[in-house]
Amino acid sequence: MAIYCENCFCIYCEDNYCILKNISLNIQGSCEECIYIPIPEKECDLLKKRLRKIYLEE
């Protein structure tokens, strides 16, 4: 059975499911195997500004 995952920044998340067969959860229920895609800070800041502009205009 596939494990549902909403963490689109994890390298193991594909089509909202974890591609790993087994995972471990920490005390908060977060996946211990999660590896985040590195996004440069400047790029992340730019994307945040763009999204805030979209959401704040509504």
JOGI-V830897 format. One record per residue. N is the residue number from 0. RES is the residue in one small letter. BURIAL is 1 if it has 24 or more other ideal C-beta (glycine too) atoms within 12 Angstrom, else 0. Layout:
[[N,RES,BURIAL] [N,RES,BURIAL]]
This chain:
[[0,m,0] [1,a,0] [2,i,0] [3,y,0] [4,c,1] [5,e,0] [6,n,0] [7,c,0] [8,f,0] [9,c,1] [10,i,0] [11,y,1] [12,c,1] [13,e,0] [14,d,0] [15,n,0] [16,y,0] [17,c,1] [18,i,0] [19,l,0] [20,k,0] [21,n,0] [22,i,1] [23,s,0] [24,l,0] [25,n,0] [26,i,0] [27,q,0] [28,g,0] [29,s,0] [30,c,1] [31,e,0] [32,e,0] [33,c,1] [34,i,0] [35,y,0] [36,i,0] [37,p,0] [38,i,0] [39,p,0] [40,e,0] [41,k,0] [42,e,0] [43,c,0] [44,d,0] [45,l,0] [46,l,0] [47,k,0] [48,k,0] [49,r,0] [50,l,0] [51,r,0] [52,k,0] [53,i,0] [54,y,0] [55,l,0] [56,e,0] [57,e,0]]
